[in-house]
Amino acid sequence: MKPKASKRLSLTWVSLLCICCFFLGVTFTSRFRGSDSGSQLILKHRRDQEVNVVTDDYGHEKEKSHEEDEIEKVLKTHKAIESLDRSVSMLQKQLSVRHNYQQVVGVKTATTSTEENQRKKVFMVIGINTAFSSRRRRDSLRETWMPQGEKLEKLEKEKGIVVKFMIGHSATPHSILDKEIDSEDAQYKDFFWLDHVEGYYNLSAKTKTFFSSAVATWDAEFYVKIDDDVHVNLGMLASTLALHRHKPRVYIGCMKSGPVLAKKTAKYHEPEFWKFGEEGNEYFRHATGQIYAISKDLATYISNNQPILHKYANEDVTLGSWFIGLEVEHIDDGNFCCSTPGCQMKANAGEVCVASFDWTCSGVCRSVNRMWMVHMICGEDDKAVWDANYNSLTQEKETRGDEHIVL
């Protein structure tokens, strides 16, 4: 009987073991599945974080790129504005130059017709360079070859000849010097005021200002500069200039040259001597500064380009330098620089000079005391300037040819 009981026990235990194994298998399987599910959740969470990080980085990069694009747009806009400003500035300059051209040269347009009518049309404008301290020199000219009062006005109206003392102002506005000139001008009405500070070393600037101001005031065929210690025969000057009135660009006077003085102690020292080559070189040919004349086109050229025209120490050299490189006819006329003995010899021969002075003094020596004497000896007839027929002189000149020396 015992063997049977053992056998049953074995079967019972086997069954229990199987059941236990089954439940253990189920338990382990669920745990492993839970572990796998947790791992998957962790991996998914990590992936989501990585995606979020990448998304954030992309967003930052995109935002940064957007900011850079905006900055680039701003820079482009700024550059465009600068370019536009330059274009506007250039157009303004062009319009200004065009306006000056129309006003000065006399282009007949509707916008400038009023301005043109305001400029007086004359034959020539004479500017006599003078200084505050030169009252006695001015009086010596008024008493000899320069008309006064009604005769001066008549000369402008009937013959188209304007004669004025050109002067600037003192460094101190409304000083006693300015008031003295005001008083003198009220008496004689023969001054042409310049926007210029007077000074011996500013002659080049004064000359530039004179031509520019004269062009803006008078529409003349010729513009003449004269020193206040030079004797002039107005009739002969007008007749001589009339011979060249149909030439567009003429520069008339006594053409000269001379050494470029490098030493600082020299009277006519040239600080920019090195521009003229080696030491001992000479200047280019130019009209002596006591008297010279330029045609309308050259005076207009000076007026239009005055901001960029360079000034040398010596005024006559400066003027000559402005015409270097231009199509200008240099006319060397010895009658513009007769010596006082020379003009007397010509007068004895029945001829008169345009201008007379002494080379040693760069003008008539002791002009205040001697100008009347030079006028008596070398002066033309009082009616000469009134009797001159400019048109007939021009026709005569064209028939017999030009006798002046052309450089």
VEXTOR-715181 format. One record per residue: residue in one letter; x, y, z of N, C-alpha, C, CB in turn. Coordinates in steps of 0.2 Angstrom, whole numbers, plus 5000, padded with zeros to 4 digits. Glycine has a CB too. Example, Ala and Ser with C-alpha at 12.3 -4.5 7.8 and 13.67 -1.06 7.14 Angstrom:
BEGIN
a506649725039506249785039506649845039505749785045 s506449895035506849955036506450005039507049975029 
END
This chain:
BEGIN
m500449945000500050005000500450065000499550005006 k501050065003501550125003501750144996502150105007 p501950104992502150124985501650164982502350064981 k501050154982500450194979500450264982499850154980 a500450264988500450334991501050374989500450324999 s501650344988502250384986502150414979502850344986 k501850374975501750384968501250444968501450324964 r500750444972500250494972500550564974499650484976 l500950554979501350614981501750644976501750604987 s502050604972502450634967502050664962502850574963 l501550644960501050674955500850744958500450624953 t500650744964500450804967500950854967500150794974 w501550834969502050884969502250914962502750854972 v502250864957502350884950501850934948502350824946 s501250924950500750974948500851034951500050944950 l500951034957501151104961501751134958501251084968 l502251104956502851134953502651164947503351074953 c502251124943502051154936501651224937501651104932 i501251214942500851274943501251334945500251264948 c501751314950502151374952502651394947502651344958 c502851354943503251374937502851424932503551314933 f502251404931501851444927501751514930501151414926 f501651514936501551584939502151624939501251574946 l502751584941503351624941503551644934503951574943 g503351604929503451634922503151694920503351574917 v502451684922502051744921502351804924501251734923 t502551794931502751854935503351884931502951834942 f503851844930504451864927504351894920504951814926 t503851874916503751894910503451964910503251854906 s502951974915502652044916503252094918502152044921 r503652074922504252114925504652134919504652084930 f504852094915505252104909504952154904505452044905 r504252144904503852184899503852254902503152154898 g503752254909503752324912504352364911503552314920 s504952324912505552354912505652374904506152304913 d505452334900505552364893505152424891505352304888 s504552424894504052484893504352544896503452464896 g504752534902505052594906505652614902505252574913 s506052564899506552594895506352624889506952524893 q505852604886505552634880505352704882504952594877 l504952714888504752784890505352824891504352774896 i505852794894506452834895506852864889507052804899 l506852814884507152834878506752884874507152764873 k506052874874505652924871505652994874504852904872 h505752994881505853054885506453084882505853044892 r507053044882507653074880507653104872508253024880 r507253064868507253084861506853154861506853034857 d506253154865505953214865506353274868505253214870 q506753264873507153314875507653344870507553294881 e507953294866508453304861508153344855508753244858 v507453324854507153364849506953434851506453324847 n506753434857506653504860507253544860506453504867 v507853514862508553554861508653574854509053514864 v508653524850508753544843508253594840508653484838 t507653594842507153644840507353714843506453624842 d507553714849507753774853508353804849507853764860 d508853764848509453784844509253814837509953724843 y508853774834508653804827508253864828508153754824 g507853874833507453934834507953994836506953924840 h508453974840508954034841509354054835509454004847 e509554004831509854014825509454054820510153954822 k508854034820508354064815508254144818507654034815 e508154144824508154214827508754254826507954214834 k509354224827509954264826510054274818510554214828 s509854234814509854244807509454304805509754184803 h508854304808508354354807508654424809507654344810 e508954424815509254484817509854514812509554474824 e510254464810510754484805510454504799511154414804 d509954474797509554504790509354574791508954454788 e509054584797508754654799509354704799508454654806 i509954684802510454724802510754744795511054694807 e510754684791511054694784510554744781511054634781 k509954734782509454784778509554854781508754754780 v509654864787509754934790510354964787509854934797 l510954924786511554944783511454964776512154894784 k511054914772510954934765510554994765510554874762 t510055004769509655064769510055124770509055064774 h510555124775510955174777511455194771511455164783 k511755144768512155154762511755184756512455094760 a511155164756510655194750510555264752510055154750 i510455284758510355354760510955394759510155354768 e511555364761512155404760512255414752512755364762 s512155364748512155374741511755424738512055304737 l511055424741510555474739510855544741509955454742 d511055554747511355614749511855644745511655614757 r512355594743512855614738512555634731513355564737 s512155604729511755614723511455684723511255564721 v511055694729510755764730511255814730510355764736 s511855804734512355854734512655874728512855834739 m512755824724513055834717512555874712513255764714 l511955854713511455884709511355964711510755854710 q511455974718511456044720512056084717511456044728 k512656054717513156084715513156094707513856044716 q512856044704512756054696512256114695512555994693 l511756114699511256164698511556234700510656154703 s511956234705512256294707512756324701512656294713 v513156274698513556294693513156314687514056234691 r512656284686512156304680511856364681511656244679 h511656384687511356444689511856504688511156444696 n512556494691513056544690513156554682513656514693 y513156494679513356504671512856544668513356434668 q512156534670511656564666511656644668510956534668 q511856654675511856724677512456764674511856724685 v513056724674513656764672513656764664514256734675 v513656714661513756714654513156744650513856634651 g512556734653511956774650511556724645512256824646 v511456664647511056614643510356644644511156544646 k510056654639509356674639508856624640509156714632 t508656624647508156574649507656614653508456514653 a507056584654506556614658506756624665505856574658 t507156574668507356584675507856634676507556514677 t508256654671508756704672508656774669509456674670 s508156774666508056844662508056904666507356834658 t507756894672507656944677508356964680507256934683 e508756914681509456924684509856964678509756864686 e509756934672510156964666510057044666510056924660 n509357054666509157124666509557174671508457134666 q509657144677509957184682510657194681509857144689 r511057154677511757164676511857214670512057104674 k512257264672512257324667512757304661512557384670 k512557304655512957294650513457354648512557264643 v514057344648514557394647515157364643514857424654 f515557414641516157394636516757364641516457444632 m516957404646517457374650517357404657518157394648 v517557364662517557384669518357384672517157324673 i518457444674519157454677519157454684519457524674 g519557414687519657414695520257434697519457344697 i520357494700520957524702521157494709520957594702 n521657454710521757424717522057484721522357374716 t521757484727521957534732521957514739521557604731 a522157554744522157534751521957584755522957514753 f521757574761521557624766522057684766521457594773 s522657674766523157724767523357764761523757694770 s522957744755523157774749522757834747523157724744 r522457874751521957924750522357974745521757964756 r522957994746523258044742523458014735523958064745 r523557954734523657924728522957924724523857844728 r522457914727521757914724521657984722521257894729 d521758034726521658104724522158124718521858154730 s522758094717523158114712522858084705523858084713 l522558034705522158004699521558044698521957934700 r521158064703520558104702520758174698520158114708 e521358194700521558264698521858254691522058294702 t521958194688522358184682521858154677522958154683 w521958084676521658044671520958014672522157994669 m520758014679520157984681519558034681520257944687 p519058034677518558074678518158074685517958064672 q517858134686517458134693516758154692517858184697 g516358144697515658164697515258144691515658234698 e514958194688514458184682514858154676514158254680 k515458174675515858144670515958074670516558184669 l516058054677516157984678515557944676516357964685 e514957964678514357934677514157934669513757974680 k514357994666514258004659514657954655514358074656 l515257944657515757894654515457824654516457894658 e515157804660514857734660514257734655514657724667 k513757784656513157784652513257784644512757834654 e513757834642513857844635514357804632513957914634 k514857784635515457744632515457674635516057784633 g515157664640515157594643515757584646515057544637 i516057634649516757624653516657634660517257674650 v516757584664516657594672517357594675516257534675 v517457654679518057654682517957664690518457724680 k518257614694518057614701518757594705517557564703 f518757624711519357604715519057544719519457664721 m519457494719519157434722519557424729519257364718 i519057414734519357404741518957354745519357474744 g519257324749518857274754518657314760519257214755 h518757274766518557304772519157284777517857274775 s519157314783519657304788519457234792519657364793 a519957214795519857154799519257164805520457124802 t519257224807518757244812518157274809519057284818 p517557244809516957274806516857354808516357234807 h516657394804516457464805517057504809515857464809 s517657484807518157524810518257594808518857484809 i518757634810518857704808519057704801519357734813 l519457644799519657644792519057634787520157584791 d518557594789517957584785517557644784517557524787 k517557684790517157744790517457794786517057764797 e518057804786518457854782518257834774519157854783 i518257774772518157754765517457774764518357684764 d516957754769516257774768516157854766515857754774 s516557894770516457964769516757984762516857994775 e517357954760517657974754517157954748518257934753 d516857894749516457864744515757904743516257794745 a515557934749514957974749515058044745514757994756 q515758064745515958124741516058114734516558154744 y516358054732516558044725516157994722517258024725 k515857944725515457894722515857854717514857914719 d516457834719516957804714517257734717517457844711 f516957704722517257644725516757584723517257654733 f517157534723516857464722517057424727517057434715 w516557404732516657374738516757294737516157384743 l517257264740517357194739517257164746518057184736 d517057104746516957054752517657024753516357004751 h518157064756518857044756519157084762519157054749 v519557054766519957084771520557114768520057034777 e520657174769521257214766521857194769521157284766 g522457184765523057164767523557154761523057104771 y524157174762524657174756524757104754525357204758 y524757054758524856984757524256954754525156954763 n523656984754523056954751522856984744522556974756 l523357004741523257034734522956984729523857064731 s523256924729522956874725522256854726523356804726 a522056854733521356844734520956904732521256824742 k521156964733520857024731520657024724521157084734 t521157004720521057004713520556954711521756984709 k520556894714520056844712519356874714520156784716 t519356904720518656934722518456984718518756954729 f518857024715518757084711518357054704519357124709 f518757014701518456984695517756954696518956934691 s517756914701517056874702516556924704517156834708 s516656974708516157024710515957074704516457074715 a516457084700516357134694515957094689517057154690 v516057024688515656994683514956984685515956914682 a514856984692514156974695513757044694514156954702 t514157094693513857164694513757194686514257214698 w514257184682514257214675514357154670514757264675 d513957164665514057114659514557154654513357094656 a515157144655515657184651516057144646516157214656 e516357174641516757134636517457124639516757174630 f517657174643518357164646518357194653518857214642 y518757164657518857184664519657194665518657124669 v519757254668520457274668520657294676520557344664 k521257274677521457284684522057334683521757224688 i522057384688522657434687522857454695522357504684 d523457464696523657494702523557564703524457474703 d523557594709523357664710523957714709523057674716 d524557684707525157734705525357724698525657714710 v524857714694524957704687524557754683524757634684 h524957784678524557834673524257794668525057884671 v523657814666523257774661522957824656522757724664 n522957814650522557854645521957814643522957864638 l521357834646520757794645520557784637520157824649 g520657834633520457824626520857774623520557894623 m521557774624521957734621521857664623522757754622 l521657654630521557584633520857554629521457594640 a520357604629519757574626519857554618519257634626 s520257604615520357584608520757524607520757644604 t521257514611521657454610521257384612522257454615 l520857394617520457334619519957314613520057344625 a519657374610519157364605519457324599518957424602 l520057324598520357284593520357204594521157304592 h520257194600520257114602519557094604520757104607 r519057134603518357124606518057064603517957184605 h518257034598517856974595518256914596517756984587 k518756924600519156864602518856834609519956874603 p518756774609518456744615518856744621518156674614 r519456734621519856724627520556754626519956654629 v520556824628521156854628521456884634521156914623 y522056884635522456904641522956954639522756844645 i522857024640523257074637523657114642522757124633 g524257124641524657164645525457164643524657144652 c525857184647526557174646526757104649526957234649 m526857054644527056994646527856984648526956944641 k527956954654528656954657528756884660528757014662 s529356874662529556824666530056844671529856764662 g530256804675530756824680530956764685530456884685 p531456774689531756714693531256704699532356734696 v531156644700530756614706531256624712530456544705 l531056674717531456684722531356644728531356764724 a531856604730531756554735531956574742532156484734 k532356634742532556654749532056694752533156704747 k531956684759531456714762531556784763531356674769 t532156804763532256884764532156924757532956894766 a531956884752531856924746531156954746531856874740 k531157014742530557054742529957014740530657124739 y530056984734529556944731529656864732529456964723 h529756854738529956784740529356734738530056774747 e529456674735528956634733528956564737528956614725 p528556564742528556504747528556434743528056504752 e528156434738528056374734528556364728527356364731 f529156394729529656394724529856324721530356424726 w529756274725529956204723529456184717529856154729 k528856214717528456194711528656214704527756224713 f529156254704529356284698530056254696529456354698 g530156194699530756164697531456174701530956174689 e531956174698532656184701532756254703533156164697 e533156264708533256334710533556374705533756334717 g533356434704533656474698533156474692534256454696 n532656434692532156434687531756494686531656374687 e531456514681531056574680530256554680531256614674 y529856604681529156594680528956584673528756654684 f528356554672528056564665527856634663527356514665 r527756644657527556714655526956734658527556714647 h526856794660526256824663526256894662526156794670 a525756924663525657004662525957034669524957024660 t526257084668526557124674525957154678527057184672 g525957154684525357164688525157244689525557144695 q525557284686525357354686524657374682525857404683 i524557334677523957344673523957284668523957404669 y523357254667523157204663522457194661523457134665 a522257164656521557164654521357084652521357214649 i520857064654520556994652519857004649520556944658 s519756964644519056964641518556934646519056924634 k517956934643517356914647517356844649516756934643 d517556804644517556734646518056714651517756694639 l518656744651519156724656518956754663519856764654 a518656814663518356834670517756794672518056904669 t517356764668516856714670517156654672516356704664 y517656634669518056574671518256574679518656554667 i518556634680518856644687518256644692519156714687 s517656674690517056684694516856614696516556724691 n516756574691516456504691516856454695516256474685 n517556464695518056424698518456444704518456394693 q518256504706518656534712518756494718518256594714 p518356444720518456404726519056364725517956364728 i519256344718519756294717520356324714519556234713 l520356394713520956424709521456434715520756484706 h522056414713522656414718522956484718523156364717 k523156514724523456574724524256574726523056624730 y524656604722525356604724525456674728525756604718 a526056684730526256734734526156804730526956734737 n526356804723526356864719525656864715526956864715 e525356914715524656924712524756914704524356984713 d525256944701525256934694525456864692525756984691 v525856834695525956764694525356714695526556734699 t524956734700524356694702523856694696524056724708 l523756764693523356764688523556724682523256844686 g524256734680524456694674524456624675525156714673 s524456594681524456524683523756494681524656504690 w523256544682522556514681522356504674522056564684 f522756534669522656524662523156474659522756594659 i523556444663523956394660523556334659524556374665 g523656304653523256244651522556264648523056204657 l522356324648521756344644521956374637521356404648 e521456374633521556404626521456474627521056374621 v522056504629522056584630522556614625522156594637 e522356664622522856704618523156754622522456734612 h523856744623524256794627524456854622524856764631 i524256914624524456964619524957014623523857004617 d525557014621526057064623526057124620526757024623 d525857174624525757244621526157294625525057264621 g526757314622527257364625526957424627527757374621 n526357444624526057504626525657504633525457524621 f525657444636525357444643525957454648525057374643 c526557464646527057474651527557524649527357404653 c527357574646527857634644528157654651527557684640 s528857674650529157704656528957784655529957694656 t529057814660528957894660529357924655528957924667 p529957914654530357944649530157924642531157934650 g529957854642529757824635529057854633529657754636 c528657864637527957894635528057964633527457894641 q528558004636528658064633528958064626529158104638 m529358024625529658014618529057994613530257964617 k528657954615528057934611527657994610527657874613 a527458034615527058094614527358144610526958124621 n527958154610528358194605528258174598529058204607 a528158104597528158084590527358074588528458014590 g526958104592526258104591525858034593526158114583 e526157994597525857934599525757934607526257874597 v525257904609525157894617525157824619524557934619 c525357814625525357744628524757734631525957734633 v524557664632524057644636524157664643523857574635 a524757644646524857654653525657674654524757594657 s525857704659526557724660526657724667526657804657 f527257694669527557694676528257684675527157634680 d528557684681529357674682529457604684529657724686 w529857564681529957494683530357494689530357454677 t530757534691531157534697530657544703531657594697 c530157574702529657584708529057544707529457664708 s528957504702528357464701527757504700528257414706 g527857564698527357614697527657684696526857624704 v527257734695527557804695527957824701527057854693 c528557834701528957854707528657914710529757854705 r528557914716528357974720527657994716528858024720 s527257944715526657964711526258014714526257894711 v526158024720525758084723525958144721525758074731 n526658154720526858224718527058224710527558234722 r527158164707527358174700526758154695527858124699 m526158124697525658104693525458154688525058074697 w525358214691525158274687525658294681524958334691 m526258284683526858294678526858244672527458294682 v526758184674526658124669526058134665526658054673 h525558154668524958174664525058224659524358184669 m525358274661525458334657525958314651525858394660 i526458274652526858254647526658194643527558234650 c526258144646526158084642525358074641526358024646 g524958124644524258114643523958124637523958154648 e523458094635523058104628522658164629522658044626 d522358184623521858234623521258224627521658254616 d520958274631520458264635519858234631520258324638 k519758244625519158214621519358144618519058264615 a519858124619520058054616519558004618520758034618 v519457994624519057944626518257954624519057934634 w518058014623517358024621517358024613517158094623 d517858024609517858024602517957954599518358074599 a518257914604518357844601517757804599518757804607 n517857774592517357744589517557664589517157764582 y517257624594517557564595517357514589517157534601 n516757524586516557484580517057494574515857494578 s517157554572517557574567518357544568517557644565 l518557554574519257524575519257454575519357544583 t518757414576518757344576518757324568518157314579 q518357364564518357344557519057364554517857384553 e519357414556520057434553520557384555520257504556 k520457354561520957304564520857244560520857294571 e520257224558520157164555520457164548519457144555 t520457224545520657234538521457234537520457304535 r521757264542522457264541522857214546522757334544 g522557174550522857114553523057144560523457094549 d523157094564523357104571524157114572523157044576 e524357174574525057194575525357174582525157264574 h524957154586525257134593525557064593524657134598 i526057064597526457004598526056954602527057014602 v525956894599525556834602525956784604525056814597 l525956764611526456714613526056644613526556734621 
END
